[in-house]
């Protein structure tokens, strides 16, 4: 768990509470590099928020 919360882009991301910083496997595979499971794409991040909202209300 520790490794996934050392990725600077995740720590600064507005959807971290929803995304939870990806999985530990992604963090280990990308150790030493900054990465985003949403490809740093704000539209993809908004889609994650939208889907979470829709799943919550349904």
Secondary structure, DSSP 4 states (H G I P E B T S, - for coil): -TGGGG-HHHHT-TTHHHHTTS-HHHHHHTTTS---TTTT-HHHHHHHHHHHHHHHH-
